[in-house]
Amino acid sequence: MSESIGNVAGQLWQYLDKKGSQSIAKIAKEADIEMKQLQRAIGRLAKEDKITIELKGRNELIALKKG
């Protein structure tokens, strides 16, 4: 399972690199990632300190950390 999480985390990283800051719902829809897998991938990238999570209104925006 950790291998598939790693694959989805890589897919998420590539998506964010191309599109910039996005909401979780938009990422799931546009990148065609199942919500549970997306949540796991977000957790993995957050643990590795590679993303930021910003609350804007009722939306959480995910973006790659700069630098």
Secondary structure as a PSIPRED ss2 file (coil, helix, strand):
# PSIPRED VFORMAT (PSIPRED V4.0)

   1 M C   1.000  0.000  0.000
   2 S H   0.000  1.000  0.000
   3 E H   0.000  1.000  0.000
   4 S H   0.000  1.000  0.000
   5 I H   0.000  1.000  0.000
   6 G H   0.000  1.000  0.000
   7 N H   0.000  1.000  0.000
   8 V H   0.000  1.000  0.000
   9 A H   0.000  1.000  0.000
  10 G H   0.000  1.000  0.000
  11 Q H   0.000  1.000  0.000
  12 L H   0.000  1.000  0.000
  13 W H   0.000  1.000  0.000
  14 Q H   0.000  1.000  0.000
  15 Y H   0.000  1.000  0.000
  16 L H   0.000  1.000  0.000
  17 D H   0.000  1.000  0.000
  18 K H   0.000  1.000  0.000
  19 K H   0.000  1.000  0.000
  20 G C   1.000  0.000  0.000
  21 S C   1.000  0.000  0.000
  22 Q E   0.000  0.000  1.000
  23 S E   0.000  0.000  1.000
  24 I H   0.000  1.000  0.000
  25 A H   0.000  1.000  0.000
  26 K H   0.000  1.000  0.000
  27 I H   0.000  1.000  0.000
  28 A H   0.000  1.000  0.000
  29 K H   0.000  1.000  0.000
  30 E H   0.000  1.000  0.000
  31 A C   1.000  0.000  0.000
  32 D C   1.000  0.000  0.000
  33 I C   1.000  0.000  0.000
  34 E C   1.000  0.000  0.000
  35 M H   0.000  1.000  0.000
  36 K H   0.000  1.000  0.000
  37 Q H   0.000  1.000  0.000
  38 L H   0.000  1.000  0.000
  39 Q H   0.000  1.000  0.000
  40 R H   0.000  1.000  0.000
  41 A H   0.000  1.000  0.000
  42 I H   0.000  1.000  0.000
  43 G H   0.000  1.000  0.000
  44 R H   0.000  1.000  0.000
  45 L H   0.000  1.000  0.000
  46 A H   0.000  1.000  0.000
  47 K H   0.000  1.000  0.000
  48 E C   1.000  0.000  0.000
  49 D C   1.000  0.000  0.000
  50 K C   1.000  0.000  0.000
  51 I E   0.000  0.000  1.000
  52 T E   0.000  0.000  1.000
  53 I E   0.000  0.000  1.000
  54 E E   0.000  0.000  1.000
  55 L E   0.000  0.000  1.000
  56 K E   0.000  0.000  1.000
  57 G C   1.000  0.000  0.000
  58 R C   1.000  0.000  0.000
  59 N E   0.000  0.000  1.000
  60 E E   0.000  0.000  1.000
  61 L E   0.000  0.000  1.000
  62 I E   0.000  0.000  1.000
  63 A E   0.000  0.000  1.000
  64 L E   0.000  0.000  1.000
  65 K C   1.000  0.000  0.000
  66 K C   1.000  0.000  0.000
  67 G C   1.000  0.000  0.000
